[in-house]
Amino acid sequence: MKTTVVHYRAKPERADENQLLIEAVFAELNERKPEGFTYKVFRLKDDVSFIHVFIEHDIDDPESLQDMPAFHAFVADIADRCDIPPTARAATIVGGYR
């Protein structure tokens, strides 16, 4: 399994817009129900920091977020919405429950 964690800080005046774009991604995910990955997004208590966790499952021919129009809309102007731009890092899962 490959895991990627992305962290960034949105501009305060654009944090709600950022969340709406993320919610559109999840609405499309719920509609399309793609296979092959787990995707979670967290908005931290400071109200402007976001963490995305993407876990690729070990299956043949997994689907991709990159194929989704809502994800393209989300990433289109991410740099303009951020005070601190996204940083993606590979991660190793140590443990988990449900």
LODO-485031 format. One record per residue: chain; residue number from 0; residue in one letter; y, z, x of N, C-alpha, C in turn. Coordinates in Angstrom, 1 decimal, m for minus. Layout:
N
ATOM  cadena  num  residuo  n.v  n.w  n.u  ca.v  ca.w  ca.u  c.v  c.w  c.u
ATOM  A  NUM  A  Y  Z  X  Y  Z  X  Y  Z  X;
...
//
This chain:
98
ATOM  cadena  num  residuo  n.v  n.w  n.u  ca.v  ca.w  ca.u  c.v  c.w  c.u
ATOM  A  0  M  m1.2  0.0  0.8  0.0  0.0  0.0  1.2  0.0  0.9;
ATOM  A  1  K  2.2  m0.8  0.5  3.5  m0.9  1.2  4.5  m0.2  0.3;
ATOM  A  2  T  5.3  0.7  0.9  6.3  1.4  0.2  7.7  1.2  0.8;
ATOM  A  3  T  8.7  0.9  0.0  10.0  0.8  0.5  10.9  1.7  m0.3;
ATOM  A  4  V  11.8  2.4  0.4  12.8  3.3  m0.2  14.2  2.7  0.1;
ATOM  A  5  V  15.0  2.6  m0.9  16.4  2.1  m0.7  17.3  3.1  m1.2;
ATOM  A  6  H  18.3  3.4  m0.4  19.4  4.4  m0.7  20.7  3.8  m0.6;
ATOM  A  7  Y  21.6  4.1  m1.5  23.0  3.7  m1.4  23.9  4.5  m2.2;
ATOM  A  8  R  25.2  4.4  m2.0  26.2  5.2  m2.8  27.1  4.2  m3.5;
ATOM  A  9  A  27.2  4.2  m4.8  28.0  3.3  m5.6  29.5  3.8  m5.6;
ATOM  A  10  K  30.4  3.0  m5.8  31.8  3.4  m5.9  31.8  4.2  m7.2;
ATOM  A  11  P  32.6  5.3  m7.3  32.6  6.1  m8.5  32.9  5.3  m9.8;
ATOM  A  12  E  33.9  4.4  m9.7  34.3  3.7  m10.9  33.3  2.6  m11.3;
ATOM  A  13  R  32.2  2.4  m10.4  31.2  1.3  m10.7  29.8  1.9  m10.9;
ATOM  A  14  A  29.7  3.2  m10.8  28.3  3.8  m10.8  27.7  3.6  m12.2;
ATOM  A  15  D  28.4  3.7  m13.3  27.9  3.5  m14.6  27.5  2.1  m14.8;
ATOM  A  16  E  28.3  1.1  m14.3  27.9  m0.3  m14.3  26.6  m0.5  m13.6;
ATOM  A  17  N  26.5  0.1  m12.4  25.3  0.0  m11.6  24.1  0.4  m12.4;
ATOM  A  18  Q  24.2  1.6  m13.1  23.1  2.1  m13.8  22.8  1.2  m15.0;
ATOM  A  19  L  23.7  0.6  m15.6  23.5  m0.4  m16.7  22.7  m1.6  m16.2;
ATOM  A  20  L  23.0  m2.1  m15.0  22.3  m3.2  m14.4  20.8  m2.8  m14.1;
ATOM  A  21  I  20.6  m1.6  m13.6  19.3  m1.1  m13.4  18.5  m1.0  m14.7;
ATOM  A  22  E  19.2  m0.4  m15.7  18.5  m0.3  m17.0  18.1  m1.7  m17.5;
ATOM  A  23  A  18.9  m2.7  m17.3  18.5  m4.1  m17.7  17.2  m4.5  m16.9;
ATOM  A  24  V  17.1  m4.2  m15.7  15.9  m4.5  m14.9  14.7  m3.8  m15.6;
ATOM  A  25  F  14.8  m2.6  m15.9  13.7  m1.9  m16.5  13.4  m2.4  m17.9;
ATOM  A  26  A  14.4  m2.8  m18.7  14.1  m3.5  m20.0  13.3  m4.7  m19.8;
ATOM  A  27  E  13.7  m5.5  m18.8  12.9  m6.7  m18.5  11.5  m6.4  m18.0;
ATOM  A  28  L  11.4  m5.4  m17.2  10.0  m5.0  m16.7  9.2  m4.5  m17.9;
ATOM  A  29  N  9.7  m3.8  m18.8  9.0  m3.3  m20.0  8.6  m4.5  m20.9;
ATOM  A  30  E  9.4  m5.5  m20.9  9.1  m6.7  m21.7  8.0  m7.6  m21.1;
ATOM  A  31  R  8.2  m7.8  m19.8  7.3  m8.7  m19.0  6.0  m8.0  m18.6;
ATOM  A  32  K  6.0  m6.7  m18.3  4.9  m5.9  m17.9  4.2  m6.6  m16.6;
ATOM  A  33  P  4.9  m6.8  m15.6  4.3  m7.4  m14.4  3.3  m6.4  m13.7;
ATOM  A  34  E  2.4  m7.0  m13.0  1.4  m6.2  m12.3  1.6  m6.2  m10.8;
ATOM  A  35  G  1.1  m5.2  m10.1  1.1  m5.2  m8.7  2.1  m4.3  m8.0;
ATOM  A  36  F  2.9  m3.6  m8.8  3.8  m2.7  m8.1  4.2  m1.5  m9.0;
ATOM  A  37  T  4.7  m0.5  m8.4  5.4  0.6  m9.1  6.8  0.6  m8.7;
ATOM  A  38  Y  7.8  0.9  m9.6  9.2  0.8  m9.2  9.8  2.0  m10.0;
ATOM  A  39  K  10.5  2.8  m9.2  11.3  4.0  m9.8  12.7  4.0  m9.2;
ATOM  A  40  V  13.6  4.4  m10.0  15.0  4.5  m9.5  15.5  5.8  m10.0;
ATOM  A  41  F  16.2  6.5  m9.0  16.8  7.8  m9.3  18.3  7.8  m9.1;
ATOM  A  42  R  19.0  8.4  m10.0  20.5  8.6  m9.8  20.6  10.1  m9.4;
ATOM  A  43  L  21.2  10.3  m8.3  21.3  11.7  m7.8  22.4  12.5  m8.5;
ATOM  A  44  K  22.4  13.8  m8.4  23.3  14.7  m9.1  24.7  14.4  m8.7;
ATOM  A  45  D  25.0  13.9  m7.6  26.4  13.6  m7.2  27.0  12.4  m8.1;
ATOM  A  46  D  26.1  11.8  m8.9  26.5  10.8  m9.9  26.8  9.4  m9.3;
ATOM  A  47  V  26.8  9.3  m8.0  27.1  8.0  m7.4  26.0  7.5  m6.4;
ATOM  A  48  S  25.1  8.3  m6.0  24.0  8.0  m5.1  22.8  7.6  m5.9;
ATOM  A  49  F  22.1  6.5  m5.4  20.9  6.0  m6.1  19.8  5.8  m5.0;
ATOM  A  50  I  18.6  6.1  m5.5  17.4  5.9  m4.6  16.4  5.0  m5.4;
ATOM  A  51  H  16.0  3.9  m4.8  15.0  3.0  m5.4  13.7  3.2  m4.6;
ATOM  A  52  V  12.6  3.4  m5.3  11.3  3.5  m4.6  10.4  2.3  m5.2;
ATOM  A  53  F  10.0  1.5  m4.2  9.1  0.3  m4.6  7.8  0.4  m3.9;
ATOM  A  54  I  6.7  0.5  m4.6  5.4  0.6  m4.1  4.6  m0.6  m4.5;
ATOM  A  55  E  4.2  m1.4  m3.5  3.3  m2.6  m3.7  1.9  m2.1  m3.7;
ATOM  A  56  H  1.2  m2.4  m4.8  m0.2  m2.1  m4.9  m1.1  m3.1  m4.1;
ATOM  A  57  D  m2.3  m2.6  m3.7  m3.2  m3.5  m3.0  m4.0  m4.3  m4.0;
ATOM  A  58  I  m3.4  m5.4  m4.5  m4.1  m6.3  m5.4  m3.8  m7.7  m4.9;
ATOM  A  59  D  m4.6  m8.7  m5.3  m4.4  m10.1  m5.0  m3.3  m10.6  m5.9;
ATOM  A  60  D  m2.4  m11.4  m5.4  m1.3  m12.1  m6.1  m0.4  m11.1  m7.0;
ATOM  A  61  P  0.2  m10.1  m6.4  1.1  m9.3  m7.1  2.3  m10.0  m7.6;
ATOM  A  62  E  2.9  m9.6  m8.7  4.1  m10.2  m9.2  5.3  m9.6  m8.4;
ATOM  A  63  S  6.5  m10.1  m8.6  7.6  m9.7  m7.7  8.9  m9.4  m8.6;
ATOM  A  64  L  9.6  m8.4  m8.2  10.9  m8.2  m8.8  11.8  m9.4  m8.6;
ATOM  A  65  Q  11.7  m10.1  m7.5  12.5  m11.2  m7.1  12.4  m12.3  m8.1;
ATOM  A  66  D  11.4  m12.3  m9.0  11.2  m13.4  m10.0  12.0  m13.1  m11.3;
ATOM  A  67  M  12.6  m11.9  m11.3  13.2  m11.5  m12.6  14.7  m11.7  m12.6;
ATOM  A  68  P  15.2  m12.4  m13.7  16.7  m12.6  m13.8  17.5  m11.4  m13.8;
ATOM  A  69  A  17.0  m10.3  m14.4  17.8  m9.0  m14.4  17.9  m8.5  m13.0;
ATOM  A  70  F  16.9  m8.6  m12.2  17.0  m8.1  m10.8  18.0  m8.9  m10.0;
ATOM  A  71  H  18.0  m10.2  m10.3  19.0  m11.1  m9.6  20.4  m10.7  m10.0;
ATOM  A  72  A  20.6  m10.4  m11.2  21.9  m9.9  m11.7  22.3  m8.6  m11.0;
ATOM  A  73  F  21.3  m7.7  m10.9  21.6  m6.4  m10.3  22.0  m6.6  m8.8;
ATOM  A  74  V  21.3  m7.4  m8.0  21.6  m7.5  m6.6  22.7  m8.5  m6.3;
ATOM  A  75  A  23.2  m9.3  m7.3  24.2  m10.3  m7.0  25.5  m9.7  m6.4;
ATOM  A  76  D  26.0  m8.7  m6.9  27.2  m8.1  m6.3  27.1  m6.7  m5.9;
ATOM  A  77  I  25.9  m6.3  m5.5  25.6  m4.9  m5.1  26.6  m4.4  m4.0;
ATOM  A  78  A  26.9  m5.2  m3.0  27.9  m4.8  m2.0  29.2  m4.5  m2.5;
ATOM  A  79  D  29.7  m5.2  m3.5  31.0  m4.9  m4.1  31.0  m3.6  m4.9;
ATOM  A  80  R  29.8  m3.2  m5.4  29.7  m2.0  m6.2  29.5  m0.7  m5.4;
ATOM  A  81  C  29.4  m0.9  m4.1  29.0  0.3  m3.2  30.1  0.7  m2.2;
ATOM  A  82  D  30.1  2.0  m2.0  30.9  2.6  m1.0  30.0  2.6  0.3;
ATOM  A  83  I  28.8  3.0  0.1  27.8  2.9  1.2  26.7  1.9  0.8;
ATOM  A  84  P  26.6  0.8  1.6  25.7  m0.3  1.2  24.2  0.2  1.2;
ATOM  A  85  P  23.4  m0.6  0.5  21.9  m0.2  0.5  21.3  m0.3  1.9;
ATOM  A  86  T  20.5  0.7  2.1  19.7  0.7  3.3  18.2  0.8  2.9;
ATOM  A  87  A  17.4  m0.1  3.3  16.0  m0.2  2.9  15.2  0.3  4.1;
ATOM  A  88  R  14.2  1.2  3.8  13.3  1.7  4.9  11.9  1.7  4.4;
ATOM  A  89  A  11.0  1.4  5.3  9.6  1.5  5.0  9.2  3.0  5.0;
ATOM  A  90  A  8.3  3.3  4.1  7.9  4.7  4.0  6.4  4.8  3.8;
ATOM  A  91  T  5.9  5.9  4.1  4.4  6.2  4.0  4.3  7.3  2.9;
ATOM  A  92  I  3.4  7.0  2.0  3.1  8.0  0.9  2.2  9.1  1.5;
ATOM  A  93  V  2.7  10.3  1.5  1.9  11.5  2.0  1.1  12.0  0.9;
ATOM  A  94  G  1.6  12.1  m0.3  0.8  12.6  m1.4  1.6  12.3  m2.7;
ATOM  A  95  G  0.9  12.5  m3.8  1.5  12.2  m5.1  0.7  12.8  m6.2;
ATOM  A  96  Y  1.3  12.9  m7.3  0.6  13.4  m8.5  1.1  12.6  m9.7;
ATOM  A  97  R  0.3  11.9  m10.4  0.6  11.1  m11.6  1.7  10.2  m11.2;
//
